[in-house]
Amino acid sequence: MKSIGGILLAVVILLVMVTIHEFGHYIAGKILNFKINEFSVGFGPAIFKKRSKKTGELFALRIIPLGGYCAFDGEDEYEEEQPQSQEEEEPFAELKTEQTEQAEQPPRQEEYPEPKGERFNDQAPWKRIIVLIAGATMNYLLALLLIVCMFGFIGQPLYEVTAPREGKYLSPAYEVGDIIESVDGEKVYLITDYIDALNGKRKGEEVEIGVIRNGERAVIKVTLEQDADFVNMSDTGTLLGALGLDGLKTVTVKSGFFQTVGRSFVYSWKIGGTVLRSLGELLTGKLGLDAMGGPVTTITVTAQAASSGILQFLNIAALIGVNLAVFNLLPIPALDGCKVIFCLIEWIRKKPVNRKVETLIHFIGIILLFGFAILVDVLQWIT
């Protein structure tokens, strides 16, 4: 039951993130007078749908909760235009005889207004850019809010020393229960911060570690047990070996209001940087494909974290939010970032790239993205 609950929580997190992303597109589109035909959460057959009597826009909840869309009129220039159906109503009754109409007495069809606004590609490039980046912006703002709540009500996650390891260069400065705040003068938020602070240092070098010990802040000097030559951003074995530790555990530390807000911003930026860094290490071969994960892996990992407690729930939700924001702004075909590039080119050239070519590029991009997601999930399953 705990596993099922975790999976449901994971789906809820993804659904909320998708909804807030598409809502960003929607609200920016409404403000800038874009014509919106449909706002949908999920893909596939509709579980629920409702057309607004005020705006004529269709709102739908679909069966596959791993995506969604805000359908702007004319966004795909080569999409065949469909008449505004009145909730899949039957053809007009004028084809029937008056006697048949009276005999069958069909229910009166509701009339809906045509959605107002201009077609997507008829809008100025700068307006389209705002609409395109609005989705990622909403993901980031939600993630930031979750981080502020986590830091404010539970505390900032930091690492605590569990047990120093015996060794020639082991510093006696450690005490079990020390909470590490900084390494060599640099504040640490994520494991990658430890790696960056120590990278390239040699065995026997002394580093300053800022700790919280028994509620008081102190700086201790630790002699490195081995060279800090890290293979990649996930090389925690080398990190622990260099610091002379067998392990670290996560604890939380609360701060004042302004520190909480400031550190929340920094934490969110650190997460975003980690996303870009992981992609960079993937391209350079430092990280293998088995270190990545597709939709199935994402749900599995999210379910495990979300069912472990409120801290892990908020942390994984914020992580997903920042990931979605950063990833969607990458200049990869089919993603918002690539569409922004096309808008910028049009803005500079004063005329758009051939719409048919752009559509083809995005179509190929989405096929490759789906293929990559399936591949990394298969690799995770094999390994």
Beta strands, then each sheet from edge to edge (+ up, - down):
strand 1: 36-51
strand 2: 58-72
strand 3: 156-164
strand 4: 179-183
strand 5: 186-187
strand 6: 206-213
strand 7: 216-223
strand 8: 245-253
sheet 1: 1+ 2-
sheet 2: 5+ 4- 3+ 8-
sheet 3: 5+ 4- 6+ 7-
end
